[in-house]
Amino acid sequence: MAATASKKPLYLVLAFIIGIMVISSLQETYEHLTPEVLQGWVLSFGWYAPLVFLLLALIRPLVFFPITIYYLASGLAFGPLWGGVIALTGASISALVAYSIVYKTGTSFLSDKWIGRITYIKGRINNRGFRNILLIRLIPMLSFDLVSYAGGLAGIRMKTFLLATILGVTPRIFAYSYLGANVLDVGSQQFWIAIAVFLIIILASVLLAKAYQNRAKSDYNFK
């Protein structure tokens, strides 16, 4: 048992190194990594592009690769519908990876800065896992991966965590995918429609989260 436990950090380190190598092959820094760059890299694999895109989701949370770029690139590469489906599948995979790592090994592999933020979000999850994960997922400003790590740290059931995650992020993911599919057609009618749909869905998510929070205020403390 001790030997098995001692190997866990090694697996995490290896996964982290592989993730860095993959991301570095795309671009030197995240600041210059655009949806177009990711689209071009993924589509270079031809028929295997969707599979590669989903495999990227396995390592993405380990290197905190921006998930918004992932969403936009999915729409750009695969279209608004299938891009949304693939992005949602990838987001679910990423969420389960982050959740499972912290659930099984804790947060010792993370820096103090990230541990502090994860612990803060965990405190907001409290003992009402599904309700609070759903509420947090509706808020677009919160880090997707930190919420996933916090879910694992809170110890809520995996099925509960995954269902709340899917319900909370699906509208936003398809909005990003639709925007990504039209992001290169700046100034076109489809581009402005995509912008409008994106803003409406983001605003609706925030308002829904606020309404949900106010309605449940007497049941739990979420500030």
N, C-alpha and C positions, 0 to 999 in steps of 0.2 A: 504493500500500500504506500509506504513511504517513498519507494522508488518511483512509483507511478505519479505521486503528487509532485515529486521534485522535477519531473519532466514537463509539467504543465507550463511553467514560465519559459522553458526552452521552446516549446511549440509556439507560444505567443511571440517570442523574439523572432523566430524564423518567419512566422506569418507577417510580422511587422516589416522585416527586411525585404521580403518578397513584394509586399505592398509598396514600399518606397521605391523599389526597382521598377515596378510597373508604372507608377505615377511619374517617376523621373523620366521614363522613356517617352512619355507624352510631352512633357515640358519641364523646364528647370524649376519653375516656381508656380504655385497655385495662382498667383496674381495674373499670370499670362495664360493660364489654362482656360480656354474658352469652350463653349459648347461645340463650336465648329471644329476645334482641334480634336476633341473627344469623338465627335461624329466621324471625322476622317479616319482616326485611328481604329475605331470599332468596325467601320464598314470595310476596312482593308482586309478583314478576315472573311469577307464574302458571306457564304451561307451560314457560317459559324458566328456571324456578328451578334445575333441575339444571345447565344450561349456565352460568348465572351463578355458581353455586357452584364449578364447575370453573374458570371464569375467575378467580375470586378466588384459587384455588390458584397461579395464575401470578405474582401480585404478593405473595402472603402472605410468602414467605421474604425478600423485599427489605425489608420493614418489621418483620420478626420478630413477626408477628402470632401469638399463641399457638395452636399446632396442636391442643391438647387441646380448646379451645373449638370449633375447626373440626370435630373428631370428634364431640363431643357434639351440636352443632347439626345435623350431618348425620343422626344418628339421630332427633333430635327432628323434623326437617323431613320426612324421607323414610322413616322406619321403621327397625327394626333390621337388616333384610336389605339393602334397597336403599340405606339410609343407610350401611351398612358398605361396600358396593360403590362407592358414589360417593365416600366418604371415602378409601378405598384408592386409587382413581383420582386423586383430588385430591392425596393425599400423594405419589404417584408423580410427578405433574407438578411439585409443589413441589420434590421431591428432585432431579429432573433440571434444573430451573431453577437452583437453588443450585449444583449440581455443575458445570453447563456454564459459568456465569458465572466461577467461580473457575478452572476448567480452562483457559478461553480468555483471561481478562484478569488473573488473579491476585487478590490481596486488597487492592489499593491503595485501593479505594473504602470499605473497612471501617475502623472505629476500631481503635486499638492494642489496646484491651481485647478485642475480638472476634478480632483477628488472633492474639493470644497464646493464646486458648482453642482456636482452630482449629488452630494449629500443635501444640498439646499433643495434641489428638485425632489429628492426622495421624501423630504419633510412635507412637501406639498401633496405627495401621493397618499400619505397616511394609510389608513386601513380600508379605504374604499377604492381598491385598485382600478376596477373597470371605469367607474365614473370619473375618477380624477385623471387617469391616463387619457381617456377620451377627451376630457376638457383641455388638458395640456396639449394634446395633439392638434386641437383646433386652432391653437395660437401659433401663427406662422413665425413669430419672432424668436421662439425658443429653439435651441439646437436640437435637431432630430436625434443625433447620436447620444447626447448627454441625457435626454429623456429615456432612451433605450437602456443606457447603463444604469440610470436611476431605477428603472423598472426592475432590473435584475437585483439591484441592491435592496430594494424594498421587499423582495421575496414573493411577489404576487405570482399567481399561476400563469404558466406560459400561454395557455389557450386564452385566458382572460386578457393578458397583455397584448397578444397578437390581434385578437378581435377588436379591441379598443383602438389599437394602432391603425388597423386597416380602415375602420369606420371614420377615424379622425383625419386621416391624411388623404383619402381617396379624392375628395373634391379638389383639393389643392394640387395634387399630382396631375390630374387631368387638365387642370387650368394651365399648369406649367408646360405640360406636353403640347397642348394646343398652341400656346405661345411659342414654344420652341419650334414647332412645325412651320411657323410663319415669321420667325425672327429675322430671317434674311430678306424678307420682302418688305423692308421698311418703307412706310408711306402708302402701301397698298391698302385696299379696302379690307382684305383678310387680316392684315397686320393690325389695323385699328380695331377690328372686331375682336381679335385675340386679346389685345390690350384691355378692351372693355370687359370681356368675359373674365379675364384674369383678376382685374380689380374688383369686379362684382363678387366673385367667389371668395377672394381674400377678405373683403369687407364683411360678407355674409358669415364667414367662419368666425371672425372676431366678434361680431354681434351675437352669434349663436352661443359662443363660448361665454360671453358676458351674461347673456340671459340665463344660460344653464347655471352659471356660477351664482347669480342672484337667487334663482329658484331653490338651489340646494344649500343656500347659506346657513340655514338653520340646522342642517344635518352634518356639516363638516366645516372646518376652518380652512379656507383657501383664499389667501390674500395676495 
